[in-house]
Amino acid sequence: MGLQPAGAVPGQPRLAVLQVNFRGSTGYGRRHTTAAIGEFAGKMHDDLLDAADWAVAQGYADAGRIGIFGGSYGGYAALVGVTVTPDRFAAAVDYVGISNLANFVRTLPALTRPYNTNSWYRYVGDPEDPAQEADMMARSPITMAGRIRTPLLVAQGANDVRVVQAESDDIVESLRDRGVPVEYIVAEDEGHGFDNPENQFRLYRAIEQHFAEHLGGRAK
């Protein structure tokens, strides 16, 4: 999350970054990791909110100028932030993120199924099971896109086979249909993440400008 420090003067390049080890993160033991089972858009999001509240209470952040940014699952988390809690973030960046959990799992390469049986299928669900699919859709930002009013930047690789372009196209189309401004960057020569230096410069410059405009900070 991007945090504009409390008392920071708009236009000044003062930006703090808080990376949250929410439940599901690895490196903190099995109990911490498995605590994420069934908690997408639930307690995993609560962990991010708790961290933001902590930063505000400590005087590190201005509650009215907090941004959220992430890639892949982190892009999903950013979209959850602006749908489940649309008033909490002043700006958001979704980088190759998931908007539809059911579609995401369905479009994963078939050869990854053995690996995903104990990861995505266990933690999120199997879209071929109607009850599980309904739960997955309830936790999917695309079903809550009508709540989005936060300034949003979306970035996607056209050749992404892990999070297919439809995940980003659908969320952008939903916003544009409602007349909600959204910036959309599609890199035609990228997959799940931007590796080409020119695309990286383009992306990070856009992110910098996006947060500068909506949180305050350096814009040039």
N, C-alpha and C positions, 0 to 999 in steps of 0.2 A: 504494500500500500504506500502511496505517496502522501506524506503528511506535511502540510504547511505549518511551521512552528507558530505557536500562539504568540501574538504580538509582532509577527513578521510583517514587513511593509510590502504591500503589493508592488510588483515590479522588481523586487530584489530577489536574487537567486539563492534563496534559503529554502532548501527542501530536504526533509528527512525521509528515510525509507525504512519501513518496518517489514521484515520478512517473517511470517508467522509459521511456527511449527505446529500447525493445527493437527488434530487427530487424523491418523492416516499417514502422516509423515513417517518416513523410515529413519532408523538410527536411534530410536528412543525405546526400543524394545517391542516385543510382540503385542503386548497389551495396548500400547499406544497406537500401533498400526491397525490392529483389528477393531479398535473402537470406532473406526470409520464405517464399518459394515452397516448398511441401511441408513447412513447419516448424511448422504449427499443432499445439499440444500437444507439440512437440518442442523445437527450439532456441529458439523464441520464449519458451517457458516457462522454459528454462534461463537466459535473460537476466534474467527476474524473480527467479529463485532467486539468481543471482550478485549482483544488486543488494541483495537482502535480506541475503546473507552479508556483503557489503561494509559495510552499515549496522551489522551486529552487530560486525564486526571493528573498526570505527571508534569503537565505544562509543555510537553513536547509538540503538541499539535493543536490546531484550531479546529474545533468540531465542525465548523461550516466549510472547511477547505481540506477535505480528505479525499484522495483519489484512490482507485483500486485498479491494479494492473496484473495480468498474468497470462501465461501461455499454456496451451493444451488444457489439462485440468484447471490450471490457473485462469485460463480464459473463461472456462465454465464458471469458476468461482466469481469472476468479475461480473459475468452476466447474472448470476444469482444475486450478487450484491445490488444490482440496479433493478431487479425484478422483485425479489422477496422483500428487500428493504430499500425502496426507491428514494427515500428521503435521507439516507445515510451518507451517500457519496456525491461529491461535487463534480467528479469526472471519472470516466472508466475507459480502460483499454482491454479489448478482447483480442488476443493474439493466438491464432489457430485453435480457438476454443470450441468446446462442445455446446450446442444449443438444444439438441434433441438426444437424450440419452438412449432412447430406443433405436433411433436411426443410427446413432454412433455404433452401438454394439452390433447391429445388423450388418453394417458395412465394413466391419473389421475384416481384414484378410482371413480367409478360411483356415489358412495354415497356422494362425495364431490361436485357434480355439483351445488346444490343450493347455497353453499358457494362461489364457484368459479365464478358463474354468475356475481357477482359484483366485482370480483377481476381479476383473470387471463383472463376470457373472455372479460371483459370490458377494461382491460389495454393492453392486447396483441392481442386478437382476437379469433375467432372460426374457427378451422381448417376445419370444415365441409362446410364453405362458401369459394368457390374457390378464390375469390378476397382477402379475409382475410388470407387464407392459403398462398397465394403467398407473401403477405406482411410479414407474420410470417417467411417464409423461407428466405426472403431477410434480415431479422434481426437475422438469426440464424448462429452461428459460423461454423456449419458444412458445410454450403454452401460457406464459405470463408476460409476453412481450408488450401487451397493451399497457402495462404499468410503467414502462420505461419512459423517463423524462430527463434522465441524466445525460449530459453530453457524452457521446460514445465514439470511440475510434475502433474499427475492426480491421485486422490484418490477416490475410490468408494466402497460403501457397496453392496455386492451381493444380499442382500435381500431388497433393497430400493424399496418401492412401490410408493414413491413420485417422485423421479427422477430415473427412471429405469436404470439398468446397461448399456443398449444399448446406453444411452446418452454419457457415457464415452467410451465404446467400440468403437463406431463409430469414435469419434475424434482421438482416439489412433491409430486405424487401418488406418485412412487416413494419419496420419503422418508417420507411419511405412512403408506404401506402397510407400511413397516418399523418404524413407531413412532418415527421420528427427528424431533425437534422442528424445525420450520421456520416462520418468520414469512413470510406472503405478503400483499403489498399489490397489489391490482388497482384501477387507476383507470379507471372506466367511461368517462370523457370525455377520455381521453388516447390518444396514438398512440406514436410511437417517441421517448419522453422526455416528462417532465411539464412542461407549460407553464403550467398554471393555478397561480397563486400558492398557493392553498389546498392543492393537491396537493404542491407543492414543499415547503411547510412541513411537511406530514404526512410526506413521504418523508425529509427531512433530519433531522427530529426522531427518526424511527424509526432512522435510521442512527446518529445520535449515541447513542441509548440502547443500541443493539445493541453498538456498540464499547465504550461505557462499561461495560456488563455483563461483556463477555468479555475486554477488554483492560485495563480499569481507566481511570478518568477521570470527567469530569463526567456525572452522570446526571439532573440537574435543571436 
